[in-house]
Amino acid sequence: MYSNMVQAANSTADLLPLDNQAIAARLYELAELLENRQVNPFRVRAYHTAAETVRDLDHPVHEILARDGIAALTELPGIGESLAHTIERLTTTGKLPLLSQLRGHSGGEALLATVAGIGPKTAARIHHELHVESLEDLEAAACDGRLARLPGMGPKRVRAVRDSLAGRFRNHKPPALPAMENVDQPPIADLLSIDNEFRRKSESNRLLQVAPLRFNPTGAAWLPILHTHRGDKKYTALLSNTPRAHELGTNHDWLVIFRERRDGGGRWTVITSRFGPLNGRRIVRGRESECAAHYACCPAPSHVP
């Protein structure tokens, strides 16, 4: 899911109050667990709708609650009084009794067995031998090679697992950003300065660290995130936590920069160039020629991790 973007697992590493992505992730999980038990589909859909509504909010739920109270949540699309109380509890405590109950009932294995290429026996082995508890843990195991090392999990079955999980996560992805050709492009100097600010503050442990949903089996808060401004525009920057970045070992190199939707939206990725005249330089993917011109005018060496 937007995915993405960033949420804490249900552990002591949670940052309270929960942010919107963490709340939405739990609502999605609750919907999936209920769907696996063949609960009334309208109830399942209600949790999915609530998750999508929370995910798309422009303001944090905890700010809405603090400013206008729980009644303000009932005015949002698809959220009635009962769901409003559920969201309030998730926001303030990070926990939900029904979700804990369903997690315990499934033991993780029932959820794993719903993935293509995995039956009940294989799900039990994955759960006990690889300590996989969730679909996000399973995706990490499929990408880092642990799943392929499990006897009976050949390349074809692992590929089926990865394809199945990709389909599920796409169903929960955040709203699409504007097409880049329609985006007011920020100056290259601004993007590279955000990259430099992120790395400088990250190295000195001055950034908030959050616990991503994916590739984070322990639920630890390890992913640094920067909120900053360039002029009157607000940006958020964080390291790429995608399957591709983990496969290539670039998850500590690729920096994804988002601009707030109210400021026109947009997403850019800054990487370290590995070839050509910009080898070793930090560059904005897709805007290499502008980066070359920037460094020609500003020859000082770029910050390389």
C-alpha positions in Angstrom: 0.0 0.0 0.0 0.9 3.5 -0.1 1.8 1.3 0.9 3.3 2.6 1.8 4.4 4.9 3.0 5.0 4.3 6.9 3.4 2.5 9.9 4.4 0.7 13.1 3.6 -2.9 13.8 1.6 -3.6 17.0 4.5 -3.5 19.4 6.3 -1.4 21.9 8.0 0.4 19.0 4.7 2.1 18.1 4.7 5.9 18.1 1.5 7.2 19.7 -0.8 8.6 18.6 -0.7 6.5 15.5 -0.4 8.3 12.2 -3.0 7.9 9.4 -1.0 5.2 7.5 -0.7 3.1 10.6 -4.4 3.3 11.4 -5.3 2.5 7.8 -2.9 -0.5 7.8 -4.6 -2.0 10.8 -8.1 -1.4 9.4 -7.0 -3.2 6.2 -5.6 -6.1 8.2 -8.8 -6.3 10.2 -10.8 -6.4 6.9 -8.6 -9.2 5.5 -8.8 -11.3 8.6 -12.6 -11.0 8.7 -12.8 -11.8 5.0 -10.7 -14.9 5.6 -13.3 -16.0 8.2 -16.2 -15.4 5.7 -17.7 -12.6 7.7 -20.5 -10.6 6.2 -19.0 -8.9 3.2 -20.6 -5.6 3.9 -18.8 -5.5 7.3 -15.5 -6.3 5.5 -16.1 -3.6 3.0 -16.9 -1.1 5.7 -13.4 -1.6 7.2 -11.8 -1.3 3.7 -13.7 2.0 3.1 -12.7 3.4 6.5 -9.1 2.5 5.8 -9.2 4.3 2.4 -10.8 7.3 4.0 -8.2 7.6 6.7 -5.4 7.0 4.3 -6.5 9.9 2.0 -7.0 12.5 4.8 -5.0 15.7 4.5 -4.7 16.0 8.3 -3.7 13.5 11.0 -6.6 11.8 12.7 -5.2 12.7 16.1 -5.3 16.4 15.1 -9.0 16.1 14.0 -9.9 14.4 17.3 -8.1 17.0 19.4 -9.7 19.9 17.5 -13.2 18.7 16.8 -13.7 15.5 18.8 -15.0 12.1 17.7 -18.1 13.6 16.0 -15.9 15.0 13.3 -14.9 11.5 12.3 -18.5 10.5 11.6 -18.7 13.3 9.0 -16.1 11.6 6.9 -17.1 9.3 4.0 -18.0 5.8 5.1 -17.4 6.3 8.8 -20.3 5.9 11.2 -20.3 6.1 15.0 -19.0 2.6 15.6 -16.1 3.0 13.2 -15.4 6.4 14.6 -14.9 4.9 18.1 -12.7 2.1 16.6 -10.5 4.7 14.9 -10.3 6.8 18.0 -9.1 3.8 20.0 -6.6 2.8 17.4 -5.3 6.3 17.3 -4.7 6.7 21.0 -3.7 3.2 22.0 -2.5 1.5 18.9 -4.6 -1.6 19.8 -7.9 -3.1 19.0 -9.3 -6.1 20.9 -11.0 -7.6 17.8 -7.8 -7.4 15.7 -5.8 -9.0 18.5 -8.4 -11.7 18.8 -8.4 -12.4 15.1 -4.6 -12.4 15.0 -4.4 -14.9 17.8 -7.1 -17.1 16.2 -5.4 -17.3 12.9 -1.9 -17.9 14.4 -0.6 -16.3 11.2 -0.8 -19.6 9.3 -4.4 -19.1 8.0 -3.5 -15.8 6.5 -0.4 -17.2 4.8 -2.4 -20.0 3.4 -4.5 -17.6 1.4 -1.5 -16.7 -0.8 -1.2 -18.4 -4.2 1.5 -21.1 -4.1 1.1 -21.7 -0.3 -1.1 -24.4 1.2 -1.8 -25.1 4.9 1.2 -27.3 5.4 3.6 -25.0 3.7 2.1 -22.0 5.6 2.8 -23.8 8.9 6.4 -24.4 7.9 6.9 -20.8 6.8 5.3 -19.6 10.1 7.4 -21.9 12.3 10.7 -22.1 10.5 11.0 -18.5 9.1 9.0 -16.9 11.9 6.7 -15.1 9.4 3.6 -13.6 11.0 2.1 -11.4 8.3 1.9 -10.8 4.5 4.5 -8.1 4.9 6.9 -10.6 6.6 6.2 -13.1 3.8 7.0 -10.5 1.1 10.3 -9.7 2.8 11.2 -13.5 3.0 10.3 -13.9 -0.7 12.5 -11.0 -1.7 15.5 -11.6 0.6 15.9 -15.3 -0.4 14.7 -17.0 2.9 11.6 -18.4 1.3 13.6 -19.9 -1.7 15.8 -21.7 0.8 12.8 -23.5 2.3 12.6 -27.1 0.9 9.9 -27.4 -1.7 9.8 -23.7 -2.5 11.3 -23.6 -5.9 11.7 -20.4 -8.1 8.3 -20.9 -9.7 6.4 -21.1 -6.4 8.4 -18.2 -5.0 7.5 -16.1 -8.1 3.8 -17.0 -7.6 4.0 -15.9 -4.0 5.6 -12.6 -5.0 3.1 -11.9 -7.8 0.2 -12.7 -5.5 1.4 -10.4 -2.8 2.1 -7.6 -5.3 -1.5 -7.8 -6.4 -2.8 -7.5 -2.9 -0.6 -4.6 -2.0 -1.6 -2.8 -5.3 -5.2 -3.1 -4.2 -4.3 -1.0 -1.1 -2.0 1.5 -2.8 -2.3 5.2 -2.1 -4.1 7.6 -4.5 -2.0 8.2 -7.6 0.2 11.2 -7.7 -0.2 13.6 -10.6 1.6 12.6 -13.8 5.1 14.0 -13.7 4.7 15.8 -16.9 1.8 17.8 -15.3 3.8 18.6 -12.2 5.4 21.9 -11.5 9.0 20.7 -11.3 11.1 22.0 -8.4 14.6 23.2 -9.1 17.3 20.5 -9.1 19.1 22.5 -6.4 16.1 22.2 -4.1 15.9 18.4 -4.5 19.6 17.8 -4.0 19.6 20.1 -1.0 16.8 18.1 0.5 18.8 14.9 -0.1 21.8 16.5 1.6 19.7 17.7 4.5 18.2 14.2 5.0 21.6 12.5 5.0 23.3 15.0 7.2 20.5 14.9 9.8 20.2 11.1 9.5 23.8 10.6 10.2 23.6 12.7 13.3 20.4 10.9 14.5 18.3 14.1 14.3 15.4 12.6 12.4 12.3 10.9 13.6 12.4 7.2 12.9 9.3 5.2 12.1 8.5 1.5 11.7 7.6 0.6 8.1 4.9 -2.0 7.5 7.0 -3.8 4.9 10.4 -5.5 5.3 10.3 -5.1 9.0 9.5 -8.4 10.8 10.4 -7.1 14.2 8.3 -4.0 14.0 11.3 -1.8 14.9 11.3 1.9 14.3 14.3 2.3 12.0 13.2 4.2 8.9 14.2 7.9 9.2 11.9 10.5 7.8 12.4 14.2 7.1 9.8 16.9 6.9 11.1 20.1 5.4 10.3 23.2 3.3 11.8 24.8 0.3 10.2 28.2 -0.1 6.5 27.8 0.6 6.5 24.2 -0.5 6.4 21.3 2.0 8.4 18.1 1.3 8.8 14.7 2.9 11.8 12.5 2.3 12.5 8.9 3.3 14.6 6.0 2.1 13.1 3.7 -0.5 11.6 0.6 1.2 10.4 -1.2 -2.0 11.1 -4.8 -3.0 13.3 -3.6 -5.9 15.4 -1.5 -3.6 15.9 -4.4 -1.3 16.8 -6.8 -4.2 19.4 -4.4 -5.4 20.8 -3.5 -2.0 20.0 0.2 -2.6 17.4 0.7 0.2 19.9 2.9 2.1 20.9 4.8 -1.1 17.6 5.7 -2.9 15.9 8.6 -1.3 12.2 9.3 -2.3 11.1 12.9 -2.0 7.4 13.7 -1.9 5.8 17.1 -2.2 2.5 17.7 -0.4 -0.6 17.4 -2.6 -1.8 20.9 -1.5 1.5 22.2 -3.0 1.0 20.5 -6.3 2.1 17.0 -5.4 4.9 15.1 -7.0 7.5 12.4 -6.3 11.2 12.3 -7.1 14.0 9.7 -6.4 17.5 10.7 -5.7 20.2 8.1 -6.2 24.0 7.8 -6.4 25.0 7.5 -10.0 27.2 4.5 -10.7 28.5 5.2 -14.2 29.3 8.0 -16.7 30.5 11.5 -16.0 28.2 11.8 -12.9 29.6 8.6 -11.3 29.5 8.9 -7.5 27.3 12.0 -7.7 23.8 12.2 -6.2 21.4 12.7 -9.0 17.6 13.0 -9.5 16.4 10.0 -11.6 14.9 11.2 -14.9 16.6 14.6 -14.6 20.2 13.6 -15.2 21.0 16.3 -17.7 19.8 19.0 -15.3 22.0 17.4 -12.6 25.0 17.6 -14.9 24.3 21.3 -15.6 23.9 21.9 -11.8 27.3 20.2 -11.0 29.0 22.1 -13.8 27.9 25.3 -12.2 28.5 24.1 -8.6 31.6 21.8 -8.8 31.7 21.2 -5.0 31.6 17.4 -4.4 28.1 16.1 -3.6 27.3 14.3 -0.3 27.6 10.5 -1.0 26.6 8.0 1.7 
